[in-house]
């Protein structure tokens, strides 16, 4: 897939290809500005796919209701939080 933020802007991700099997857990890691957040935002349906397709269970994400699409993706924010406390 290739992704841009709007139809009139250049691609910010180009020719990304990935297959994730059902039930797999995947972490996206990389340096600042590498496109991690853009990939997740694209999975959540908030960016414009300018080339290719994302399929979930064989269905293109643009045919899925947003609620269903967003329930199928879990995101753990990249900002680490440390708490100085005891847990019981």
C-alpha positions in Angstrom: 0.0 0.0 0.0 1.0 3.6 -0.4 -0.5 6.3 1.9 -0.9 10.1 1.8 -2.6 12.4 4.2 -4.8 14.0 1.5 -5.4 13.3 -2.2 -3.5 16.4 -3.2 -0.3 15.6 -1.1 2.6 13.3 -2.0 2.8 9.8 -0.5 4.3 9.5 3.0 4.5 5.7 2.9 5.4 3.9 -0.4 4.9 0.3 -1.3 4.5 -1.1 2.2 3.7 -4.8 2.1 2.9 -7.0 5.1 0.9 -10.1 5.9 -0.3 -10.6 9.5 -2.1 -13.9 10.2 -5.2 -14.1 12.4 -4.4 -14.1 16.1 -0.9 -12.8 15.7 0.3 -9.9 17.7 2.6 -7.4 16.0 4.7 -4.6 17.2 5.7 -1.7 14.9 9.1 -0.2 15.9 11.4 2.3 14.4 13.0 5.6 14.7 11.2 8.9 15.0 9.5 9.8 11.7 9.7 6.3 10.3 5.9 6.1 9.8 4.8 3.9 12.7 1.9 6.2 13.7 0.9 6.6 10.0 0.7 2.8 9.6 -1.6 2.5 12.7 -3.7 5.5 11.6 -4.1 3.9 8.2 -5.3 0.7 9.8 -7.8 2.8 11.7 -9.1 4.4 8.5 -7.9 8.0 9.1 -5.5 8.4 6.2 -5.9 8.1 2.4 -4.6 4.9 0.8 -3.3 6.1 -2.6 -2.3 2.6 -3.8 -2.9 -0.9 -2.8 -5.4 -2.3 -0.3 -5.5 -3.3 3.4 -7.6 -6.5 3.9 -8.9 -7.7 7.2 -10.3 -11.3 7.0 -10.2 -10.8 3.2 -12.3 -7.7 3.2 -10.9 -4.3 2.2 -11.0 -1.9 5.1 -12.8 0.8 3.2 -15.8 -1.6 3.0 -15.9 -2.2 6.8 -17.9 -0.1 9.2 -15.5 2.2 11.1 -16.6 0.9 14.4 -15.9 -2.7 13.4 -12.5 -1.7 11.8 -11.4 0.2 15.0 -12.5 -2.7 17.2 -10.2 -5.0 15.3 -7.0 -3.0 15.9 -5.4 -2.4 19.3 -2.8 0.3 19.8 -0.4 0.8 22.7 0.9 4.3 22.6 4.6 4.9 22.0 4.9 7.3 25.0 6.3 5.3 27.9 4.9 6.0 31.4 6.7 5.2 34.6 4.8 5.2 37.9 6.7 5.3 41.2 4.4 3.4 43.5 3.6 0.0 45.0 1.0 -2.3 43.5 -0.8 -4.9 45.6 
